[in-house]
């Protein structure tokens, strides 16, 4: 009886995915010194993933008080704030009528309830909490999520979700997450520019998706002194909306707990409940973060309020948060853990609307996805720093101890053979449980080794080409050069998992948690370079990378990264005439989320200064994108010509 082997492929990357409800290990805090080093890396990753940069930061928030009215001894200001060119936030500032001196400020982002800013909902009343903060002597600002109120409908909230639009926005680092984080920062910029706000005493609190906004703002902006993200923080639920997940945000095992840890040692209150994903907060997330606060000697600056209740920001929670904010922002002598909520009525919904139109009446107001993408692209045309350019790729060279050899031709045999078909190695990384295969010939002493990257349509084509090498490859071998011809991730058929993987990659949050196929393939090039040095006696400095059309841009990215990390030999590739200014072309050839957030090729060019490259098939309009020292031509080249060009470099 012939029983088909239906076991999973050796390469775990084909089927092992994280998603927004994956269980992430809780962070470890071995020492305060180690955490401070980790903190810098995690915060930098958050900033890059948000898509924000020097140009977005340089845009000055422009606030305008549209209307002011009295309400039960308070003043309410309806304010419109331009946070990026053509993008506006609508909100309400509640403040005491006759304050003595500058006011502490509490920011109030809200969750995914439609009209949350202006309608007092059962269990989630933003107007009640903002009004009561003001009644307790604090200024309180509440603003709408993107597309979540009658006056805040410029662009869709759950946009950029699939297909070409998603891929292009991922490449540009454009996400609802980044736009809302920018809104939070610019709201704070505007309010801190006012004479009545004390910029040294600022808190932030929100529920659910507003809790997400709270801990990410406090993580990235040290002006937030006190935070209370309600019913959100969880190591096994990262938020299920596009506004809570940015491209590559949760790579490297970073969960929201890692990001919330960036708030330490500033005061942090974690409201939680039995009826949602914060069920385990007391023994998990809170306990973990309390250990970190203990390292700072600030254990009293973190607390957890826990209820047997549904997902909520109810009156009991609000009263605990009022006390937390008053204690840390206004009256440090306060010992009560609860400040009662007033029975006064909140302002009418109609009075809280900044405009009576869904889009602010401004000539430059953006109302389409195309307009949004154009504005964002203009702000992301300049190269970033070389360090950021390298980090943004989310690549890494494998350590020697991480090189995994699963199977190989014995050394005595491959050192005596000049036929690639006789020399095979199956390898990967221990840390990835990965598996790829390469046919090779080792170089004679003092000779160069050529890593040839091609777009093999399947394993059969690879076997045929490596079994009967082309004339140029044969000449390389005859002249004592080494040759490496790997079959990269996704180039081997895996019929049991291929449809599953394709469906996952198209899901709207896939790139927040997982690398793309092209990222894995670039990583495989780095793994192959590491393998060559570790096992085949071919140091990276002796290695030339040659890539034909469909793989050339991807291989160039890997080579540019290698240039920034180690000494690497030359690169020769053909771009196939693609317009390197066209983001849709990048999506097809090198789908690396974030790679266009700082100019694409110009950003990568910073990494390969001093490197030698010959690049053909580059349109005339794109040639100036590459460094002057490179040989860049418009005429296309086949593999034979590329190998010849690499030999001459």
N, C-alpha and C positions, 0 to 999 in steps of 0.2 A: 504494500500500500504506500503510495507516494503522498506524504504529508508535507504540505507547503510550510516553510519556515516563515512565520509572520512576526518574528521578533523585530524590535525597533532597531534603527540604524545605530552604529557606534557613535556617531556624532550627535551628542545630546542637544546641540544648538538647533537641530532641525525640529525638535518637538518640545523643548523645555522653554516655556515662556512665563514671564511674570505679568500680572495684570493688577487692576486697582484693588482687588480683594485678596491678593496674595498675602501670605503671612511673612512679614519681614522680621528678621532677627532684631531684637532690641539692641541699641548701641551699647558698646562697652566703654568705660571711662577708666583706663588703667592708671592714669595720672593726670593732673591738671596741665602739666607741661605738654604731654602728648595730645590732650584734648585741644589745647590752644593751637597746635600745629594742624590738627585735623580740622579745626574750626575754619581756618583760613582757606583750606582746600574746598570744604563743603560750601562755604559762602561764595567763593568764586564760581563754583559750579552752578549754584542757584542763579547768580547774576547772568552768566552766559546763557543758561537755558531760558531765562526770561526774555531774551532777545534785546534787552535794553543795553544802551551803550552811551558813549560820550555825547553823541548828537541828541539822543532822546533826553538825556540829563540836562543838556544845555538849553532845551526849550523851556522858557519861563512860563510857569502857570499864570494864566490871566483870569482873575476872578472878577465877577460883576454882581453886585447886590441888586437883584431885580425888584424885590419887594420886601418890606419890613412891616411886621404887625405885632401888636401887644397880645399876650395871652396869659391871664392869671398871674400877673406880676413878673412875667418873663418877656423877653424880646425874641422874636423868631425872624431870622433873615432867610429869605429864599435866594439862593446863590447859584449862578452858572459859572463853571470853571472850565476854561479851555486847557486840556491836559497834553494834547499833541495837536499839530496843525489840523484843524477841522474836526477834532473830536472833543466833545463836551461832557462834563459831569454835572448833573443837577442834584442839589442837596439843600438841607435846611440846617442853619446854625441856631441852636437854642442857647440863650445866655441870660444871666440875671440882669434885672433892669438897672440896678445901681451898684455895680461891683466896687469893692475897695481894692484898687490896684489891678494888676494883670491877672487874667483867669487861667487856671489849669484847664487843659483841653482833653476831652475824651472823644475819640473817633469811633463811629458806629457803622461799620459795614454790615450788610445783612445777607441772609441766606437766599435759597432759591424760591421762596414764596413770591409770586407775582404781586406787585404793588406793596411790598413789605415796608418801604420807606414811609409811605403816606397812609396806610390802612392799619389800624390796631387789630392785629389778628390774634385769635385765641392761642395763647402759648408762645407767641413769637411777636410781641408788640414793640417795634422799633420806636414809634412815637412815645410810648410810655417810658421806655428806658431813657431816651434822650431828654424828655421833659423833666424826669426826676433827677437826672444828673444835674441839670441846670438849677432845679429847686434846691439842690445840695451845694450850690456855689461853684459849679463847674460849667465851663462852656462845653456844649455837645454838638458834634456835627454828624449828621446822617446823610448818606448819599446812595444813589441807586446803582445796583449792578447794571451792567450793559443789558439793555432791552428788558428791563424789569419794572418800568412804570410808564404811565401815560405820557410823560414828558421826556422819556429817555429811550427812544426807539430808533436811534440813528442807524445802528447796524444790528444784525442778528446776534444772539447770544451763542447758540449752538451751531455756529458756522465753521467752515474750514474743516469739515469732518471726514471727507472721503475723496477719492479720485485725484485728478490732476491738481485741483485747488488745494487739497490737503497737503500733497507732496510739495508743491511750490511754497506754501506758507511754512511748512516744516523747514525747508531749505533756508528760507529767509529768517527763521526764528520768530515768525509772526504767529501769535496765539492769543486767544481770549485771556488766558492766564497772564501773559505779559502785559496786555493792554490794561487789565484790571489792577495788576501790581503797579503799573505806571500811574493809573488813576489815583491809587492810594497815596503814592509818593507825592504826586502833584497837588492833591488835596491838602496834604500836610505842608507842602511848600507854600501854597497860598495862605493857609491859616497862620503859619509862622511869620508871614510877612506883615500881618496885622498888628497894630499897636496894642490891642486889648488881650492878646494871647501870650501867656508865659511859655516860652519855648523850652524851658527846662523842666516843665511838668506836663507830660503828655502821656495819655493812656489810649488803649485801643481794645475794643471788645465787640465780638459779633458771634452769631450762632450759625452752626452748620457750615454752609459755604461762606458765610461771613466770618466764621471761626478760621476757615482756611485763609481768608484774606488777612485776618488778624495776625496769625503766626508767621505768615510769609512777609508781611510788612515789617513786623518787629524783628524778624530774622535779618532783613536786609538793611534796615534803617534804625540806627542807634538813637535817633531822636525819640523813639517810642520808649518811655521809661517803665511802663506798666502794661501788662497784657492779660486778657481773660478770654481766650478762645473757647466758646461754649459748645459742648456736645459734638466735637469733631475729631480731636486728636486721637489717632489709633495707629498701631503698628500693623494692623491687618485690614485697614480700609483707608485708601489714600485720597478718597474723593472720586466720584464717578462722573464728573462733568468736565468739559473741555476747559472751563475757567479754573479748574483745580489741578490741571496737568499740562506741563509744557514739554516740548520735545526733549527727550533724553533726561528729564528731570530725575527719574528714579533709577538711572544706571548706577553702577558701583554699589548697589545695595542701599542707597540712601532712601529712607522712608521719611514721612512727615515728622517722625520723632527726632530724626537727625536735624531736620530744619528747625523744629521748635527748640531744640537744644541751643541753637544760636542765640536765643533770647537770654540765656543764663549769663550772669547772675541777677538780671533785672527781675522784679517781682512778677510772678506768673501764677494765675489762678486757673484751674482746670475744672470747670463744671462738667459733670458726666451723669449718666443714668443707666438704669438696667435695660431700657427698651431700645437701644441702638448699638452701634459698633463701639461705643465707649464703655460697654458693659464691664470690661476687665480693667478699666483705667486705674483703679486703686492699686491693684497688685502688679500691673505691668507698666503702662506709660508713666503714670505719676511716680511710681516707685523707682523706675529707672532714672527719671529726671531729678528726683529728690537726691539720688546718689551723686549726680553731677553737682547739684547745688551744695551738697555737703563738702565736696572738694573745694568749692569756693569759700566755705565757711558761711554760707548764706541759706541754710536750711529753712529759716523762718520766712524766706522770700518766696516760697512755693507752697501751694496748698491745693486741695482737691475738694470740691463740693459734689456730693453724690446723692442721687435721688432714685427711689423706685418709681420710675416715671417713663413715659414715652419720650421720644426725641423732642426736645423742647428748649425754649428760653422763657420759662414761665415766671410768674411773679416771685416765687421762692428763689429762683436762680438770680433774677434781677436784683433782689434785695441783698443777696450775698455779694454781687458784683458792685453795687453802690458802695457798700462798706469797704470793699477792697480798694476801689478807686479813691474814696475819700481818705482812707488811711495812708495810702502811699503818695497821693498827689496834693493833699490839703492839710490833713490833721493827723500827724504821726502818733498822737496820744490816743487815738480812737482804739478801743479794745473790743467793742462789739463786732461780731461777725455778720451782723444783719442791720441794715438801715431800712426801716419800713417805707413802702411805696405810698405816695400820696393818693388820695381818693379823687383828686381833681381830674376833670376830663381833659383829654388831649385835643389839640387843634383839629378842626375839620379837615378831611382829606383834600377837599377842593382848595383850601387855603394853603396847603403845603406844596401844591404843584407849582413849579417854577414858571412853566409856560403852559398854555392851553393847547399846545400843538405837540405831536409826537417827536418832532425834530426841532431843535432850537432855531429860532428865526435869524440865522446867520448865513451870509452868502457863501462862506467857505465850508459849511457843514457837510461832512462826508456822509453819504447815504447808500453807497454801494460797496461790494467787496472789491471791485476793481479799483475804485477810488482809494480804498483803504490800503490795498497792496501797493499802489503807486506812491502814496505818501510814505509808507514804511520803507519802500525801496530807496527813496531819496535820502532817508535818514540813515541808511546802512550801506552807502557806497564807499566809504573810506575804510582802508585797512585798519585793523586793530593792532594791538601790540603783538610782537612775535610770540610771547608767552601765551596770550589768549588765543592766538591763531592755532597753536599746537594743542592747547587744552580742548578747544572747541571740537577737534576731530575725535576725541574720546578713543584714541588709539594708545597702545602701549607696547613697548618691546618686552618680550618674555624674558624672565630671568632664566639663567642656565638651568636651574633646578626645576623650572616649570615646563621644560621641553619634554613631552611625552612621546616615546617611541613605542608603538604598538607591535610593529613587525618590520623586518628589514632583511635585505640581502646581507649575508655575513660580510664583515669588513674585508676578510682576505679575498672574497670573491669579487666584491665591487671595485676593490683597488686594482684588480687585474683585468677588469672588463672595460671596453670602450663602446659597449652597446647599451643605450638607455633601456631597451626592453628587458635587459638582464638584471638591471639594478633598480629595485623598487623599495621604497620606504613608506610605511604608513605611520603617521605621526600627528601631533596636535599639541595641546596644552593640558596639563593636569587641572589647572584652575578652571578650564572651560569644559572638560570632558569632551574635547573636540577630536575630530578625526578627519584627516585628509591624506591624499596619496600623491607621491611624486616619483617620477622616473628621472634618472640622473646619471651623469658621468663625472667623476671627480677630476679636478684639474691637476696637471703636472706641477711640480714645485715652481713657484715664481710666475705661474700663468693665471690669467683671469678666469673667473667663473661667471656664466651668463644665466640669469634667472629669466626665463621666457614665460610671459603671462599672456594667455590667449583665451578667447571666449569659446571654449569647447562646448558644443551643443549637447554632448553626452559623453559617457565614458568610452563608448566604442570609437568615436572620432579621436579621442585622446590616445587610445591604445594604438590606433592605426598610425597616427602622426608620430608617436614616439617609437613605434616599432620600425618605421621607415623614415628616419629623419630627412628633412629637406636638405638640399645641397648646401645651403649656408650653415645649417646646424652640423651637418657632417663635416664640413671644413673646419668649423670651430673645434670639434673633437679631434680631428686629424692633426691639428696644430697644437694639441696638448691642453686646450682650454676645457674648463668644466662646463657642464650644462645641467640646469635644473628646470624640469617641466612639470609643475604641479597641477593637479586637478583640484580646484578650489571649492570652497563652500558653495552648495547649490548647483555645482556642475556634475554631480553624481546623482543618478536617479534614486529616489526614495519613494516608491509608489504608495506606501502605507501612510506617509506623513505629508507628502507634497501638497495635496489639496487642503489639508488642515493648516499647514503653514501659510499658504496663500491667503486663506480666509482670515487668519490672525493678522497678517501684515496689512490687510485692508481695513481692519477695525480702527475706530477713530482714536483710541488711546494707545495703540501698539507701540508707537515710537517714544512714548513717555517712559516705557519700561524695558524696551528691547532694542537691540541693534537691528539695523536693516541688513538685507542680504549683501549689499555693497559694502557696508561697514565690516561685516564678517569677512568678506573676500579681501579687503585691504588688510585686515588683521591677519589673515592667512599668509599674505605676502611677508608681513613682519615675522610671523612664526617661521616661515621658510628661511628667512635671513638668519634668524636665531638658530635654527636647525643646522644650516650650512656651517656656521661658526662652531657649533657645539660638537656635531657628529662628523662633518665632512671636511674639516680642516680648511674651510673657506671663510676667512674673516670678511666682515662686511666691506672693508676698504677695497677688497679684491673683487667685489661683486658688481656686475653691471645688470641693470634691469631693462628688459626690452618688452614692450607691450604693443600689440596690434590694435586696430581701430576701436572695437567695442570696449576694450579693457584699458585703453591708454589713459583716460582721465582718472579712472580709479587708481591705476598703478602710479600715476604721477602724484596723487595725493599721498599714497603710502611712501613714495620716495622722498617727497618734500618733508614728511614727518621724520623719516630716517635721517635726513640731512640735519634736522634740528636736534637729534638725539645722539648721533654717532658718526663715525667716518664711513661714508658710503661711496661706492663707485658711481659711474655715470648712468644717465637715463636716456633711453631712445624710445620714442613713441609716436604714433600717428593719431591725431584727433579726429580724423574722418570728416573734416570740413564742418564740424559742429560750431555753432555760434556760442562762444563761451560767455556771452552776455545774456543768454536766454535761459531763464531758470527752468523752463520745461525740458530743455536739452540736458541739464544737470540731473533732473529727476529720472531720466532714462539711463544715463551713463554713470552717474555717481550720486546716488540718493543718500547723502549724508546730511541729516537734519542739522541745521545751524550753519552750514558751510558758507552760505551766501549772506550771513548777517554782517559780514565785514568785507565785501568786495570780491569774494571768490578767488580767482587766480591771483589777483594782486595781493591778497592776504596770504595765500600759500607761498607766493614768491619770496616773502620775507624769511621763510624757513629754509630756503635752499640757496642762500647766498654762499658763494664759493663752490657750489656744485656745478657739474658739467652736464649739459643736456642738449640733445638734438630732437626737435619736435617738428613734425611735418603735419600737413593737412590742417593748417591753422588759417582761417580766413584773414585776409589783409587787415580788416578792421579790428582783429583781436590780437595781432602780433605784438602790439605795444604793451599788452598785459603782462608779458613775460619779462624776466630780467634781461638786460642788454647783452649779457655775456652768453646767453643761450643761442644756439643756432635754431632759428624758427623760420620755417618756410611754408608757403601756401600749397605747394605741390604735394600730393599724397605719396606715401611710401608703403610698400608691402613689407612682409617680414624679412625678406632677404636684404632689402635696402636698409631696414632698421638695424639689423645685426651688423651690417657693414658700417653704418654710422656710429654705432656703439663702440666698435673696434677702434675707430679713429679718434675717439674722445680721450 
